[in-house]
Amino acid sequence: MGLLDGKAAVVTGGAQGIGLAIAQRLGEEGAAVVVADIDAARSGEAAATITDAGGKAIGVACDVTAPEQVAALVERCAAEFGSLDVMVNNAGITRDATMRKMSVEDFDAVVAVHLKGTWLGTKAASLAMREQGGGGAIVNISSISGKVGNIGQTNYSAAKAGIVGLTKAAAKEVAHAGVRVNAIQPGLIKTAMTEAMPPEIFAQREEEVPMGRAGDPDEIAKVVLFLASDLSSYITGIVVEVAGGRHI
């Protein structure tokens, strides 16, 4: 028996990195998973890793900044698997530069994917969950950058901080319908993005972690599982830092 047997989940940005780890973990725990990504081919490949392991999954192309595509994504989950029980808003991009050099276009792009995309996903998922009788879990992926700010990430840090406020406000709005909304703030996690850092920069950041190491994507996925399952049935509107003690 898995913690999510009989449930259906959507994971945006699920084709790689933390999103893929989340999709795979939810699939292992019995959820039927819709792996959403702007790259259709990669979303299909990611879904195949779940089905190859004996789970249920489909890949769906989705631009999370497009309201009609997000609405269609939620509808596809319900049509394919009978319900939408878990929504993980994880999709994101980076366009790093100091504020002096950052273009308005790069600021807007990051805020649109992270903050607007999370709002659209939270809105569409909560509406679907209410229409199917109430109950459900929404997990929004923020970042420790939204707590402390990072040089060169005024766009990213602002968007990730905004996700915290969005999560708390949405949690208050939909709690009466049994829909829970929570957020996670990952710290330094071993992904393709962080591993592309110059080794000395990565090592410097790793030294800032009290636990002495970077995290693995599955360590985020396991917290998503907790917040998505009935193990957290009386928890809503919280932010969980999964950062090895960094910036506490």
PyMOL commands that set and color helices and strands:
alter all, ss='L'
color gray80, all
select helices_A, chain A and resi 17-28+40-52+67-81+104-131+145-148+154-177+192-195+199-207+217-228+230-232
alter helices_A, ss='H'
color red, helices_A
select strands_A, chain A and resi 8-12+32-37+56-61+86-89+136-141+179-186+239-242
alter strands_A, ss='S'
color yellow, strands_A
deselect
rebuild
show_as cartoon
